[in-house]
């Protein structure tokens, strides 16, 4: 699973307004012929990214290449069950990538059109954000 090698701060403060607006960086296909673009804002965990990667790898096999265009660098915390209110912030349990509308999440290349679309369609179902499949000629 993806997570940073080293972080300056173990716990981040909640960023107010982090989902406002559209993405300005990473909005067009840079590497592959097919890609998956986010249509709604959200947080994608490293486990969800790994689930998509496994689905895409199964389709690509030896014939193509996958690019993961997002990286989970923001830690999220969780308190243990049955703990009362107060008593500080919970312990970090994982990392998320904050995604805004317009961001390219994954790219594929080296596959026939039908199998690339099928692989991306199956990977879409693993994510908590609405996405669409984009092609190189019409991004």
N, C-alpha and C positions, 0 to 999 in steps of 0.2 A: 504494500500500500504506500501511497505517496504521503510524505510528511517532511518538514524541514529538518536538515541535519542539526542545525543549531539556531536557537532563538534568543533574542536579547531579553525579552520579557516572557515569563511563563504564562501569565494570564493577561489578556487584552481587556480594555474597557469596551463596553458596547458602543459601537459607532453610530451616532444619531444620523439618520438620513442617508445611510449607505446604499439604500435601494432606489434613491431618487434619480430620475433621468435615464438616458440611454448611454450605452457604452460608446466611447470614442476611439478606443484602441482595439485592435484585433477583431475588426468587423468584416473583413473580407478574406477570402481563401488565399493563403500564402504558399502552401506546399502541395496539397493534393487536388484531385479533380472533383471530389465530392466532400461535403462537410455537413456538420450539424450546427445550426445557429439558434441561440436562445431567443425566445419571444417574450418571456416574462422574467421578472427579477426573482432571485432566490439564493439559497446557500446549498452548494453541492458538497457532500461529505467525501472524504477520501475513499470510503467503502463503496459509495455509488460510482465514483470514477473508476474504481477497480472492477466493479461489475460490468460497466460498459466496455472497458478494455478487454475483458475476457470474452464477451460476446463478439466484439469486432475481431479479435485475434482468431477466434474459431472460424470466421468466414474468410479472413485474409490468408491464413495458413502460410504458405511459402510464396504466394503469388503477388503480394502487394505490401504496402507500408501504411502504418498508422501514425498520426501525430496527435498528441494530447496537448491542446492549447491552453488549458487552465491548470493551475497548481494550488492545492489547498495549503495556505500559509497562515490562516487565522485560527487560533485555538478556540475551542468552545468547552465550557465547563458544565458539570452536572453534580448535584448534591446526591449523597447516598439516599436510599429509600428510608422513609419514616424519620426524617430529621426535621426538627421544628424550624420555624421561620427565624431569620437572624443567623448569628454565629458565622458570619463571613461568607465568602464566595466558595463555590464548590471546586473540586479538583479538575484539571484539564483531562478530558476523555478522548479528544480527537481533534481533527483539523478540518476546516471547511474552506471552499473557494467561493467568494462572493461573486455572483454573476448578475450582470445587468442585461436588459434587452439589447440584442444586436451582436453579442459576443459569439465568436466561433468557438465551439467546445472541442470538437474532434474533426480530423480530416483523414480521408482515405485516398489511396491512389493505387493503380495497378490491378484493378478489378474490373470485370465487365459491369455494365450499368445496372443490370437487374440484381446481381448479387450484392453490389455496393449499396443499392437502395434498401434491399432486404436487411442487410447487416445494420445499417443506420436506423432503420425502422425498429428493429428489435432492441437496439441500444437506447432508443428514445424512451421505451417503456420503463427503463431502470432509473430515470431521472425525475426529480420533483418539480422541474420547470417545464413550461411548454416550449417545444422546439420545432424547427422545420428543417428539412433537408435542402441544401443548396448545391448547385452545380457550378463548375468553373465558368461556363459560358454565360451564366445569367446572374452571378452573385450580385 
